[in-house]
Amino acid sequence: MQYPTRRQEFFAGMKDTLPMIIGAIPFGIIFGALAVTGDNPLTPAATMGMSLFVFAGSAQFIGVGLYSQGIGFLLIVFTTFIVNLRHALYAASLAPYMRHVGHKWLLPLGFWLTDETYAVVINRYQQQPDNPHRHWYYLGSAIWMYTNWQLCTFIGIVAGQQLGDATQWGLEFALVVTFVGIVVPLIVNRPMLVCAVVAGAVSLLTYPLPNRLGYMAGGLAGIIAGYIVEVYQEREKQRHNISEDIIVKSIDISDS
């Protein structure tokens, strides 16, 4: 089988990430504006620094919100760490497809890992698990997302300084739409469906927990539920195959 070249993979990653980019644009603009217009605002340089060196949308929003409330540094770090633990799950699912690349690739790609990039990359890897240039697809998606986030943060900073309170702009829906677009295409079988439903239900039930722990509770519950369903399906499949083998052998014996 002839696989796409490195260049083709790179631009394919950018192309497939475009719908995610569109959904992330308002998200990035709102972050830049909120950071410089809150009760305890960051400087424009600090705001850009967060996007350049942290590059984690939800963690940046949480960090800015906690900072504006006067929360201590250690608690901010702990809270954002908890929220971003989902990236460890992303990395674990990508690991089997990344064994052929060295640390000079893994380190930057790990830094650039986002929800949006993960969604398009894992889909591509499942379709072409043996593609030797698949990390170039990841690179195209990641650089596209990173560049867009920096540009949108800058636009948000300028807009926030000129227009004031970003919470009145009515753009918050973009975050919800973006994550719906990420999750729905991944629900392709029963374990994934169960995982999504259980994770959503548990997240709602545990929402009052402090430090966004409800998100982690929902994620872990979803993973466990999906795993149980997958194991059950595998066992049922094995039983079915054993039953078929017994029937076939019985027929062979009766014919002989």
Summary of the structure (lengths in Angstrom):
residues: 256
radius of gyration: 22.4
end to end distance: 44.2
largest distance: 89.0
contacts: 787
relative contact order: 0.14
helix: 81%
strand: 0%
